[in-house]
Amino acid sequence: MKSANDNSALESLARRAAKRAGFVARKSARRQGSIDNFGGFQIVDLATNLVVAGRRSDMTAEDVIKWCEGPYYAE
């Protein structure tokens, strides 16, 4: 089981990976209230401010890191 510190560190790694790739990883603030919001991450293109992956906030921190290491726009 992961502790809160492990999860926070992984989220920080995901945000840094996105920044290195020229994107920003945004985590949803909440899960309730929408069927299109799963409480995870979205990857946003800084130049266009468009969501390029995780449109439903359905990416985990591990997903963000993996996406940033591979070919972009694979979704």
DSSP file with accessible surface (Angstrom, degrees, kcal/mol):
  #  RESIDUE AA STRUCTURE BP1 BP2  ACC     N-H-->O    O-->H-N    N-H-->O    O-->H-N    TCO  KAPPA ALPHA  PHI   PSI    X-CA   Y-CA   Z-CA
    1    1 A M              0   0  241      0, 0.0     2,-0.3     0, 0.0     0, 0.0   0.000 360.0 360.0 360.0 134.2    0.0    0.0    0.0
    2    2 A K        -     0   0  121      1,-0.1     2,-0.1     4,-0.0     0, 0.0  -0.601 360.0-134.6 -83.9 142.1    1.4    3.4   -0.9
    3    3 A S     >  -     0   0   59     -2,-0.3     4,-2.1     1,-0.1     5,-0.2  -0.379  28.6-103.8 -85.8 170.4    1.6    6.1    1.7
    4    4 A A  H  > S+     0   0   82      1,-0.2     4,-2.5     2,-0.2     5,-0.2   0.876 122.4  53.9 -62.4 -35.9    0.5    9.7    1.1
    5    5 A N  H  > S+     0   0  131      2,-0.2     4,-2.4     1,-0.2    -1,-0.2   0.898 107.4  49.9 -66.1 -40.8    4.2   10.8    0.7
    6    6 A D  H  > S+     0   0   93      2,-0.2     4,-2.3     1,-0.2    -2,-0.2   0.919 112.7  47.3 -62.5 -43.3    4.8    8.2   -2.0
    7    7 A N  H  X S+     0   0   70     -4,-2.1     4,-2.3     2,-0.2    -2,-0.2   0.919 112.4  49.0 -65.1 -43.4    1.7    9.3   -3.9
    8    8 A S  H  X S+     0   0   65     -4,-2.5     4,-2.1     2,-0.2    -1,-0.2   0.903 111.5  49.8 -63.6 -40.6    2.7   13.0   -3.6
    9    9 A A  H  X S+     0   0   52     -4,-2.4     4,-2.2     2,-0.2    -1,-0.2   0.905 110.6  49.8 -65.9 -40.2    6.2   12.2   -4.8
   10   10 A L  H  X S+     0   0   31     -4,-2.3     4,-2.2     2,-0.2    -2,-0.2   0.899 109.3  51.6 -65.9 -38.9    4.9   10.3   -7.8
   11   11 A E  H  X S+     0   0   27     -4,-2.3     4,-2.3     2,-0.2    -1,-0.2   0.901 109.0  51.0 -64.0 -39.1    2.5   13.1   -8.7
   12   12 A S  H  X S+     0   0   44     -4,-2.1     4,-2.4     2,-0.2    -2,-0.2   0.908 108.9  51.2 -64.5 -40.5    5.5   15.5   -8.6
   13   13 A L  H  X S+     0   0   79     -4,-2.2     4,-2.5     1,-0.2    -2,-0.2   0.906 109.4  51.1 -61.8 -40.7    7.4   13.2  -10.9
   14   14 A A  H  X S+     0   0    0     -4,-2.2     4,-2.2     2,-0.2    -2,-0.2   0.925 110.0  48.8 -63.7 -43.2    4.5   13.2  -13.3
   15   15 A R  H  X S+     0   0   98     -4,-2.3     4,-2.2     1,-0.2    10,-0.2   0.905 112.6  48.2 -64.6 -39.9    4.3   17.0  -13.3
   16   16 A R  H  X S+     0   0  126     -4,-2.4     4,-2.6     2,-0.2    -1,-0.2   0.898 109.5  52.5 -68.1 -38.4    8.0   17.3  -13.9
   17   17 A A  H  X S+     0   0    6     -4,-2.5     4,-1.5     1,-0.2    -2,-0.2   0.923 110.8  47.6 -62.2 -42.8    7.9   14.7  -16.8
   18   18 A A  H  <>S+     0   0    0     -4,-2.2     5,-3.2     1,-0.2     4,-0.4   0.922 110.9  51.1 -64.8 -41.8    5.1   16.7  -18.4
   19   19 A K  H ><5S+     0   0  164     -4,-2.2     3,-1.4     1,-0.2    -2,-0.2   0.915 108.1  51.8 -63.4 -41.7    7.0   20.0  -18.0
   20   20 A R  H 3<5S+     0   0  186     -4,-2.6    -1,-0.2     1,-0.3    -2,-0.2   0.837 109.5  51.1 -62.6 -31.3   10.1   18.5  -19.6
   21   21 A A  T 3<5S-     0   0   22     -4,-1.5    -1,-0.3    -5,-0.2    -2,-0.2   0.461 124.8-103.1 -86.4  -1.5    8.0   17.3  -22.6
   22   22 A G  T < 5S+     0   0   39     -3,-1.4    24,-0.9    -4,-0.4    25,-0.3   0.680  88.9  98.4  89.7  19.5    6.6   20.8  -23.0
   23   23 A F  E   < -A   45   0A  11     -5,-3.2     2,-0.4    22,-0.2    -1,-0.3  -0.680  66.0-124.8-124.6 179.8    3.2   20.1  -21.5
   24   24 A V  E     -A   44   0A  46     20,-2.1    20,-3.0    -2,-0.2     2,-0.6  -0.992  13.0-143.7-129.4 137.6    1.5   20.6  -18.1
   25   25 A A  E     -A   43   0A   6     -2,-0.4     2,-0.5    18,-0.2    18,-0.2  -0.920  20.1-169.6-101.1 116.9   -0.1   17.8  -16.0
   26   26 A R  E     -A   42   0A 113     16,-2.6    16,-2.2    -2,-0.6     2,-0.4  -0.927   8.8-150.2-111.0 129.8   -3.2   19.1  -14.2
   27   27 A K  E     -A   41   0A  80     -2,-0.5    14,-0.2    14,-0.2    13,-0.1  -0.801  25.3-111.5 -98.9 136.9   -4.9   17.0  -11.6
   28   28 A S        -     0   0   23     12,-2.8     3,-0.1    -2,-0.4    -1,-0.0  -0.367  16.8-141.0 -62.8 141.0   -8.6   17.3  -11.0
   29   29 A A  S    S+     0   0  107      1,-0.2     2,-0.3    -2,-0.1    -1,-0.1   0.776  78.8   7.6 -77.0 -25.0   -9.5   19.0   -7.7
   30   30 A R        -     0   0  152      1,-0.1     9,-0.4    10,-0.1    -1,-0.2  -0.986  49.8-150.0-154.5 162.7  -12.4   16.7   -7.1
   31   31 A R  S >  S+     0   0  152     -2,-0.3     3,-0.8     7,-0.1     6,-0.2   0.745  71.3  84.9-104.2 -34.7  -14.2   13.6   -8.4
   32   32 A Q  T 3  S+     0   0  141      1,-0.2     7,-0.0     6,-0.1    -2,-0.0  -0.298  75.2  43.4 -71.3 153.6  -17.8   14.2   -7.4
   33   33 A G  T 3  S+     0   0   71      2,-0.0     2,-0.3     1,-0.0    -1,-0.2   0.279 102.4  58.0 103.5 -11.6  -20.2   16.2   -9.5
   34   34 A S    X   -     0   0   61     -3,-0.8     3,-1.0     3,-0.3    -1,-0.0  -0.975  58.2-149.1-154.8 137.5  -19.4   15.0  -13.0
   35   35 A I  T 3  S+     0   0  143     -2,-0.3    -1,-0.1     1,-0.2    -3,-0.0   0.619 103.0  59.2 -77.9 -11.4  -19.5   11.7  -14.9
   36   36 A D  T 3  S+     0   0   92      1,-0.1     2,-0.5    -3,-0.1    -1,-0.2   0.195  92.1  76.8 -99.0  13.7  -16.6   13.0  -17.0
   37   37 A N    <   +     0   0   34     -3,-1.0    -3,-0.3    -6,-0.2    20,-0.2  -0.940  46.9 174.4-129.8 111.0  -14.2   13.6  -14.2
   38   38 A F        -     0   0   81     18,-2.0    -7,-0.1    -2,-0.5    19,-0.1   0.263  53.0-109.9-100.6   9.0  -12.4   10.7  -12.6
   39   39 A G  S    S+     0   0   20     -9,-0.4    19,-0.1     1,-0.2    18,-0.1   0.614  83.0 103.3  79.4  12.3  -10.2   12.7  -10.3
   40   40 A G  S    S-     0   0   13     17,-3.0   -12,-2.8    16,-0.2     2,-0.2   0.003  71.7 -57.5-105.3-147.8   -7.0   12.0  -12.1
   41   41 A F  E     -AB  27  59A   4     18,-3.1    18,-1.5   -14,-0.2     2,-0.3  -0.639  30.3-163.2-101.7 155.7   -4.7   13.9  -14.4
   42   42 A Q  E     -A   26   0A  44    -16,-2.2   -16,-2.6    -2,-0.2     2,-0.5  -0.953  18.2-136.4-124.1 149.7   -5.0   15.6  -17.8
   43   43 A I  E     -AC  25  53A   0     10,-2.8     9,-3.0    -2,-0.3    10,-1.3  -0.945  23.7-165.2-108.3 126.2   -2.1   16.6  -20.0
   44   44 A V  E     -AC  24  51A   1    -20,-3.0   -20,-2.1    -2,-0.5     2,-0.5  -0.922  20.3-127.7-117.6 133.9   -2.4   20.1  -21.5
   45   45 A D  E  >> -AC  23  50A  27      5,-2.8     4,-2.4    -2,-0.4     5,-0.5  -0.676  16.1-150.9 -76.2 122.7   -0.5   21.6  -24.4
   46   46 A L  T  45S+     0   0  106    -24,-0.9    -1,-0.1    -2,-0.5   -23,-0.1   0.847  91.3  54.8 -65.8 -34.2    0.9   24.9  -23.2
   47   47 A A  T  45S+     0   0   94    -25,-0.3    -1,-0.2     1,-0.2   -24,-0.1   0.877 126.2  19.0 -69.5 -36.8    0.9   26.5  -26.6
   48   48 A T  T  45S-     0   0   75      2,-0.2    -2,-0.2    -3,-0.1    -1,-0.2   0.546  91.9-131.6-110.9 -11.7   -2.8   25.9  -27.3
   49   49 A N  T  <5 +     0   0  104     -4,-2.4     2,-0.4     1,-0.2    -3,-0.2   0.801  61.2 139.4  59.3  31.2   -4.1   25.3  -23.8
   50   50 A L  E   < -C   45   0A 110     -5,-0.5    -5,-2.8     2,-0.0     2,-0.4  -0.833  61.0-113.6-105.0 144.5   -5.9   22.2  -25.2
   51   51 A V  E     +C   44   0A  41     -2,-0.4    -7,-0.3    -7,-0.2     3,-0.1  -0.622  33.6 176.7 -74.4 123.7   -6.1   18.8  -23.4
   52   52 A V  E     +     0   0A  14     -9,-3.0    23,-0.3    -2,-0.4     2,-0.3   0.581  66.2  14.5-106.3 -13.7   -4.1   16.3  -25.4
   53   53 A A  E    S+C   43   0A   2    -10,-1.3   -10,-2.8     1,-0.1    -1,-0.3  -0.977 115.5  30.1-158.0 147.5   -4.5   13.3  -23.1
   54   54 A G    >   +     0   0    1     -2,-0.3     3,-2.6   -12,-0.2     5,-0.2   0.895  58.8 173.8  72.7  41.6   -6.7   12.3  -20.2
   55   55 A R  T 3  S+     0   0  149      1,-0.3   -13,-0.1     2,-0.1    -1,-0.1   0.774  79.6  45.6 -54.4 -28.4   -9.7   14.3  -21.4
   56   56 A R  T 3  S-     0   0  104    -15,-0.1   -18,-2.0   -19,-0.1    -1,-0.3   0.103 119.8-106.4-102.2  22.9  -11.8   12.9  -18.6
   57   57 A S  S <  S+     0   0    9     -3,-2.6   -17,-3.0   -20,-0.2   -15,-0.2   0.913  81.0 134.7  52.5  46.2   -9.2   13.4  -15.9
   58   58 A D        +     0   0   77    -17,-0.2     2,-0.4   -18,-0.2   -16,-0.1   0.266  28.4 107.1-111.3  12.2   -8.6    9.6  -16.0
   59   59 A M  B     -B   41   0A  18    -18,-1.5   -18,-3.1    -5,-0.2     2,-0.1  -0.745  56.7-144.2 -94.9 138.8   -4.8    9.4  -16.1
   60   60 A T     >  -     0   0   65     -2,-0.4     4,-2.1   -20,-0.2     5,-0.2  -0.425  34.0-102.3 -84.9 170.7   -2.8    8.2  -13.1
   61   61 A A  H  > S+     0   0    6      1,-0.2     4,-2.2     2,-0.2     5,-0.2   0.904 126.1  52.9 -60.8 -38.6    0.6    9.7  -12.3
   62   62 A E  H  > S+     0   0   84      1,-0.2     4,-2.5     2,-0.2    -1,-0.2   0.895 106.6  52.8 -63.7 -39.0    2.2    6.6  -13.8
   63   63 A D  H  > S+     0   0   72      2,-0.2     4,-2.7     1,-0.2    -1,-0.2   0.902 108.1  50.9 -61.5 -42.3    0.1    7.1  -17.0
   64   64 A V  H  X S+     0   0    0     -4,-2.1     4,-2.5     2,-0.2    -2,-0.2   0.943 111.0  47.6 -62.0 -46.9    1.4   10.7  -17.3
   65   65 A I  H  X S+     0   0   32     -4,-2.2     4,-1.3     1,-0.2    -2,-0.2   0.941 114.1  46.9 -61.5 -45.9    5.0    9.6  -16.9
   66   66 A K  H  X S+     0   0  157     -4,-2.5     4,-1.1     1,-0.2     3,-0.3   0.912 112.1  50.2 -62.8 -43.1    4.6    6.8  -19.5
   67   67 A W  H  < S+     0   0   30     -4,-2.7     3,-0.5     1,-0.2    -1,-0.2   0.908 109.2  51.6 -62.6 -41.7    2.8    9.1  -21.9
   68   68 A C  H  < S+     0   0   11     -4,-2.5    -1,-0.2     1,-0.2    -2,-0.2   0.758 109.2  50.7 -69.4 -23.3    5.5   11.8  -21.6
   69   69 A E  H  < S+     0   0  152     -4,-1.3    -1,-0.2    -3,-0.3    -2,-0.2   0.700 110.8  55.0 -85.4 -19.4    8.3    9.3  -22.3
   70   70 A G  S  < S-     0   0   28     -4,-1.1     2,-0.1    -3,-0.5    -3,-0.0  -0.227 107.7 -51.4-102.8-169.0    6.6    7.9  -25.5
   71   71 A P    >   -     0   0  111      0, 0.0     3,-0.5     0, 0.0    -1,-0.2  -0.445  63.7-120.8 -66.5 135.4    5.3    9.3  -28.7
   72   72 A Y  T 3  S+     0   0   97      1,-0.2    -4,-0.1    -2,-0.1   -19,-0.0  -0.323  88.1  28.6 -76.1 161.5    2.9   12.2  -28.1
   73   73 A Y  T 3  S+     0   0  136      1,-0.1    -1,-0.2    -2,-0.1   -20,-0.1   0.815  73.5 138.8  60.1  34.1   -0.7   12.4  -29.2
   74   74 A A    <         0   0   73     -3,-0.5    -1,-0.1    -7,-0.1    -2,-0.1   0.546 360.0 360.0 -82.8  -7.8   -1.0    8.6  -29.0
   75   75 A E              0   0  129    -23,-0.3   -22,-0.0     0, 0.0    -3,-0.0  -0.318 360.0 360.0 -71.5 360.0   -4.5    8.9  -27.4
